[in-house]
Amino acid sequence: MILRTLFPLAVTLTLLQPAASGQTLPPVVAGRTVTAPAALQAGRTAPPDTAGAARLFSAVFIVRGSVSGSATGGYGLYVRGSRDTGWTRISRSSMLTFGIALFDNGRTRRYYVAAGNGVHRSTDGGATWRILTSWRTEEILCVVPDPVDSSVIYAGTPFGVFKTTDDGTTWEKKMEGIPTWFIQRIVMDLSDRRTLYAATETDLFKSTDAGEHWHAMGTGVEQVLALLQIPGHPEVLIAAGEFGGIRRTADGGKTWSAVRGLDSATVYTFRASRTGADIYAAGWKTGIWRSTDEGVSWLQVWSAPGVEAIYSLFVYPADQNHLLVGTVGQGIMESLDRGATWRYAGMNGAQVKQIELYP
């Protein structure tokens, strides 16, 4: 099995020893241990669920020891109520989990997991799972279902982009125009579901015909690890990779330029608030950075002392002040005040690859 997403080029990750069973870590504010974050001292509570009985999902790739702050241990897909504190694994045990996705057209709801042994799908809220892929598409690094046609699914793997048009019965490799196979991430355009972006070892590639043909976008970023399209402004994209900082385009990829701040960092993940007013970035020993001008300039909002790497970010759709951060080894951290103060939110010992709020 190829595990290059766990150990990117020239990066060594060290997982911290998890807390003892039942032990929770104290809150953290600007690197100091305190009795409670300022937001909680003021009596602030988490916002209500944004979609009825919405739940938080976290994709755990690997752990050292057991996952503390959860009812079950090991890696896989975990879930909790958006205002709960305990996490429970709902996937198969010992399932290397790289990412998650949801198809929901109001009539049908399907959950997908990109895992070390294929694409898994659940149609009953995670109670049961079915593997959709064969040996040709093992080790799925990302999964992207078409938001309209449930029979169409894309998967990024170390062996290329794969696509199914028959709900996973058969898969075809779609690599015309991409010279290297390793696909870190696939992103679907916010305004056109036939337009896709693929993050590779050499550049960011774009397809405008649902993956049939691809062309390089000339970002100037090698080993592309993260990509974000700005909500409300589909022509604005930001991309980042290994030690290269962030590159930005405001014309749909015709031209790219460096940004101010994070100019030489390794960035693993981006996340935007619902409107795009706030954009966050994080990676290898970066802490948390925020942009309020669509990615032109960046300022650090949390140095994340003691945290080696951050792989996932989440901003609550109904409250842009409410943030979650998935780390490598230290579990999930949470802020209720737009990153000013932070508290531990469970999953210590886990490498959290993705966090989402799904119904």
C-alpha positions in Angstrom: 0.0 0.0 0.0 1.3 3.5 -0.9 1.1 6.0 2.0 2.5 9.1 0.5 -0.3 11.3 1.7 0.7 10.4 5.3 4.4 11.2 4.7 4.7 14.0 2.0 8.0 14.6 0.5 10.7 15.6 3.0 8.2 15.7 5.9 8.4 13.5 9.0 5.3 13.3 11.2 5.5 12.4 14.9 2.3 11.3 16.6 2.1 12.2 20.2 1.3 9.7 22.9 -2.5 9.9 23.4 -4.0 10.8 26.7 -4.9 8.1 29.1 -8.4 6.6 28.9 -11.0 9.0 30.1 -8.5 11.9 30.4 -9.1 15.1 28.6 -6.7 17.8 27.7 -7.1 21.3 29.2 -8.2 24.3 27.1 -5.5 26.4 25.4 -5.5 30.1 24.9 -2.5 31.7 23.1 -0.3 28.8 24.2 -1.2 29.0 27.9 -3.1 26.4 30.0 -6.2 28.1 31.6 -9.3 27.0 33.4 -11.6 27.7 30.5 -11.5 29.7 27.2 -12.7 33.2 27.5 -15.7 32.5 25.2 -16.9 29.8 27.6 -16.4 32.0 30.6 -18.7 34.5 29.0 -21.4 31.8 28.9 -21.3 31.3 25.2 -22.6 28.0 23.8 -22.2 26.3 20.5 -24.7 27.3 17.8 -27.6 25.0 17.0 -27.4 22.4 14.3 -27.6 23.9 10.9 -29.6 21.1 9.4 -31.9 19.6 12.0 -30.1 16.6 13.5 -26.8 17.4 11.8 -23.8 15.5 12.9 -20.1 16.1 12.8 -18.1 13.5 10.8 -14.3 13.1 11.2 -12.1 11.0 9.0 -9.3 9.4 11.0 -6.4 8.0 9.0 -4.2 6.5 11.6 -3.7 6.6 15.4 -1.1 5.8 18.0 -2.6 3.7 20.7 -6.3 4.4 21.2 -8.4 7.4 20.4 -9.2 9.2 23.7 -12.5 11.1 24.0 -14.3 8.5 22.0 -16.5 5.5 22.7 -14.4 3.3 20.3 -10.8 3.3 19.3 -8.8 2.8 16.1 -9.0 4.6 12.8 -12.0 5.0 10.5 -15.0 7.3 10.3 -16.2 8.9 13.5 -19.3 10.9 14.3 -20.8 13.0 17.0 -23.7 15.4 17.4 -22.7 18.9 16.6 -23.2 19.9 20.3 -22.0 16.6 21.9 -18.5 15.9 23.1 -18.0 12.2 22.5 -17.1 10.6 19.2 -18.2 7.1 18.0 -16.7 5.2 15.1 -19.4 4.2 12.6 -17.2 2.7 9.8 -15.7 -0.8 9.7 -12.9 -1.2 12.2 -9.3 -0.5 11.2 -10.3 1.3 7.9 -7.6 3.7 6.8 -9.8 6.8 6.1 -8.5 9.5 3.8 -11.7 11.5 3.2 -15.5 11.6 3.2 -18.2 13.0 1.0 -22.0 13.3 0.9 -24.6 13.0 -1.9 -28.0 14.5 -0.9 -30.6 15.6 -3.4 -33.4 15.9 -0.9 -34.7 12.4 -1.8 -31.6 10.2 -1.5 -28.7 10.6 0.9 -25.5 8.7 0.5 -22.3 8.9 2.5 -18.9 8.0 0.9 -15.6 7.2 2.5 -12.3 7.3 0.6 -10.3 4.5 2.3 -7.2 2.4 2.0 -9.1 -0.5 0.5 -11.6 1.3 -1.8 -14.6 3.6 -1.9 -17.2 2.7 0.8 -20.8 3.8 0.6 -23.6 3.9 3.2 -27.3 4.6 2.4 -28.5 4.2 6.0 -26.6 6.9 7.8 -23.5 4.8 8.4 -25.2 1.7 9.9 -23.9 -0.5 7.0 -21.3 0.0 4.4 -20.6 -1.4 0.9 -17.3 -1.3 -1.0 -17.9 0.0 -4.5 -14.4 -0.5 -6.0 -12.3 -3.4 -7.1 -8.6 -4.1 -6.8 -7.9 -1.6 -9.7 -8.9 1.3 -7.5 -7.6 0.5 -4.0 -6.2 3.2 -1.7 -8.6 6.0 -2.5 -7.2 9.3 -1.4 -10.4 11.3 -2.2 -13.9 10.7 -3.4 -16.2 13.2 -5.2 -19.8 12.3 -6.0 -21.6 14.3 -8.7 -24.2 16.5 -6.9 -26.9 15.8 -9.4 -26.4 12.3 -10.9 -25.8 9.8 -8.1 -24.4 7.2 -10.5 -21.4 9.4 -11.2 -18.5 9.3 -8.8 -14.9 10.4 -9.1 -12.0 8.9 -7.1 -8.4 10.1 -6.7 -5.8 7.5 -6.2 -2.0 7.0 -6.4 -2.7 5.4 -9.8 -4.8 8.2 -11.3 -8.3 9.6 -11.6 -11.0 7.0 -11.8 -14.7 7.6 -12.7 -17.8 5.5 -12.5 -21.1 6.3 -14.3 -23.0 3.3 -13.1 -22.9 3.8 -9.4 -19.7 1.9 -8.8 -20.3 -1.2 -10.8 -17.4 -0.3 -13.2 -14.6 2.2 -13.1 -12.6 3.8 -15.8 -9.3 5.6 -15.6 -9.4 9.2 -16.8 -5.9 10.6 -17.2 -5.7 12.0 -20.7 -3.4 15.1 -20.4 -2.0 14.3 -16.9 1.5 12.9 -17.2 1.9 11.6 -13.6 -0.5 9.2 -11.8 -0.5 10.3 -8.2 -3.7 12.3 -7.5 -3.7 13.9 -4.1 -7.1 15.7 -4.4 -10.0 16.2 -6.8 -12.2 19.3 -6.5 -15.4 20.0 -8.4 -16.1 23.5 -9.6 -18.6 25.4 -7.5 -20.5 26.7 -10.6 -20.1 23.9 -13.1 -20.1 20.2 -12.1 -18.5 19.2 -15.4 -15.4 21.2 -14.4 -12.9 19.4 -12.2 -9.5 20.1 -10.7 -6.9 17.5 -9.9 -3.9 18.1 -7.6 -0.9 16.1 -8.7 2.9 15.9 -8.1 3.7 18.3 -10.9 0.9 20.9 -11.1 -2.8 21.5 -10.8 -4.8 20.1 -13.8 -8.2 21.1 -15.0 -11.0 19.3 -16.9 -14.0 21.0 -18.5 -15.6 17.8 -19.8 -16.2 15.7 -16.6 -12.7 14.3 -16.6 -12.4 13.1 -20.1 -9.5 15.5 -20.9 -7.1 17.5 -18.7 -4.7 20.4 -19.1 -2.1 21.8 -16.8 -2.9 25.2 -15.2 0.7 26.4 -14.6 0.3 27.3 -11.0 4.1 27.2 -10.3 3.3 24.8 -7.4 4.8 21.3 -7.4 3.4 18.5 -5.3 0.0 20.3 -5.0 -1.6 19.4 -1.7 -4.4 21.9 -1.3 -6.9 23.8 -3.4 -9.8 26.1 -2.7 -12.3 27.9 -4.9 -13.7 31.0 -3.3 -17.4 30.8 -2.6 -19.3 33.4 -4.8 -16.2 34.0 -6.9 -15.5 30.9 -8.9 -12.8 32.6 -11.0 -10.7 33.0 -7.8 -8.7 29.9 -6.7 -5.8 29.3 -4.3 -3.4 26.4 -4.4 -0.6 25.3 -2.2 2.0 22.5 -2.0 5.2 21.3 -0.5 7.3 24.2 0.8 6.0 26.5 -1.9 3.6 28.6 -0.1 0.3 29.7 -1.7 -0.4 30.7 -5.3 -3.6 32.6 -6.3 -5.5 33.3 -9.5 -8.3 35.8 -10.0 -8.9 34.9 -13.7 -9.8 31.3 -13.6 -6.2 30.1 -13.8 -4.9 32.1 -16.7 -2.3 33.8 -14.4 -1.1 33.0 -10.9 0.8 35.0 -8.3 2.3 34.6 -4.9 0.3 35.9 -1.8 1.5 38.0 1.1 2.2 35.7 4.1 2.7 31.9 4.0 5.1 32.4 1.1 7.3 29.4 1.8 5.2 27.2 4.0 3.9 23.6 3.4 0.1 24.0 3.4 -2.1 20.9 3.7 -5.6 22.4 3.8 -7.8 25.4 3.2 -11.3 26.2 4.4 -13.7 29.1 3.7 -16.6 30.4 5.6 -20.0 30.0 3.9 -19.8 33.4 2.2 -16.0 33.4 1.7 -15.4 36.3 3.9 -12.9 34.3 6.0 -10.5 31.8 4.5 -8.2 29.7 6.6 -5.0 27.8 5.8 -2.9 25.4 7.8 -0.2 22.8 7.3 3.2 21.7 8.6 4.2 23.7 11.7 2.2 26.7 10.4 -0.5 27.2 13.0 -3.7 28.7 11.6 -3.7 31.6 9.1 -6.6 33.7 7.9 -7.3 35.8 4.9 -10.2 38.3 4.6 -9.4 39.5 1.1 -10.0 36.3 -0.9 -6.5 35.0 -0.3 -4.4 38.0 -1.3 -2.9 38.4 2.1 -2.7 36.2 5.2 -2.2 36.7 9.0 -1.6 34.1 11.6 -4.5 33.8 14.1 -3.1 30.9 16.2 0.4 29.6 16.4 -0.8 26.2 17.6 2.0 25.6 20.1 2.9 21.9 20.3 1.0 21.0 17.2 3.3 19.7 14.4 0.8 19.5 11.6 -2.8 20.4 10.8 -4.6 18.3 8.1 -8.2 19.6 8.3 -10.2 22.7 9.0 -13.9 23.3 9.4 -16.0 26.5 9.7 -19.6 26.1 10.8 -21.9 27.4 8.1 -24.3 29.1 10.5 -21.5 30.8 12.5 -18.2 31.8 11.0 -16.7 32.3 14.5 -17.0 28.5 15.2 -14.0 26.6 14.0 -12.7 23.1 14.2 -9.1 22.0 13.5 -8.0 18.4 12.8 -4.4 17.8 13.8 -1.8 15.0 13.5 -1.8 13.2 16.8 -3.4 15.8 19.0 -6.9 15.2 17.8 -9.4 18.1 17.3 -9.3 21.6 18.6 -12.2 24.0 18.7 -12.7 27.8 18.8 -15.9 29.6 19.4 -14.5 33.1 18.8 -12.9 33.0 15.3 -9.6 31.6 16.5 -8.9 33.9 19.5 -9.1 31.0 22.0 -9.1 27.3 21.6 -10.2 24.2 23.6 -9.6 20.5 23.1 -12.6 18.7 21.4 -11.6 15.1 21.6 -9.9 12.4 19.4 -6.5 12.8 21.0 -4.1 10.4 19.3 -5.8 10.7 15.9 -4.6 12.1 12.6 -7.8 13.8 11.4 -7.9 14.1 7.7 -11.3 15.8 7.2 -14.1 17.3 9.3 -17.6 17.8 7.9 -21.1 18.6 9.2 -23.7 16.4 7.5 -27.4 15.7 8.1 
